[in-house]
Amino acid sequence: MGTVENHLVKLLPRRERSRLFAVCETIRLEPGEVLCEPGKAITHAYFPLEASISLLALIDGSQGVEIAMVGREGMLGVQLVLGVTAASVHALVQSPGAALRITAAALRNELAHSPVLLRSMNHYLYVRMAQMATSAACLRFHLIGPRLARRLLMSQDRIHADSFHVTHEFLAAMLGVRREGITTAASALQRSGLIAYRRGNLTVLDRQGLEAAACGCYAAEREAYAALLC
């Protein structure tokens, strides 16, 4: 197996990548771990290597709805680029795995000394904003089935595996719908031969078919990322 890398870190020239590694620590993130909460100070930023993180908007004491995901393609804490030290979302670890962690102060110092890192972070900030805007429109206008297909593809992209553990309850919470709606949509995907699902273990059987079943938001997000960060 090749070395697992974060894409944003990989984009840096070797010297600047080494500087960043020197002020980071490698940690393991566990499912259900909360990394930041709205209104609270951001103490660390995270560059996932294997883990994936769900970003939730909390409204009126609700359990929230997912507005973005972070995996090895990105990072958590990008608002530090703007000098903002308070979190605006609830960040919940979805899938376990390794991540690089850096203190907010150390990241700000690296940004001040690395124009390349600053440019990458600015581009990623734009991509994150676009992802959140897309998610808001998707939540309002698209049906559960295409939204579920998009969500499963996003998970697969960040986990880099065809099989992963996810429950109907969790998907319902992330998409802001009733569990019954997820069950119906997942059953339809399974009957079409796109996925297999049993006792919380989901396997993508037909990636191309799942992309065809997803709403156009999935392709739009990938194109936005590729235009600036590939």
Secondary structure, DSSP 8 states (H G I E B T S, - for coil): ------HHHHTS-HHHHHHHHHT-EEEEE-TT-EEE-TTSB--EEEEESS-EEEEEE--TT---EEEEEESTTS-B-GGGGGT--B--SEEEEEE-EEEEEEEHHHHHHHHHH-HHHHHHHHHHHHHHHHHHHHHHHHHHHS-HHHHHHHHHHHHHHHHTSSEEE--HHHHHHHHTS-HHHHHHHHHHHHHTTSEEEETTEEEES-HHHHHHHS-THHHHHHHHHHHHH-
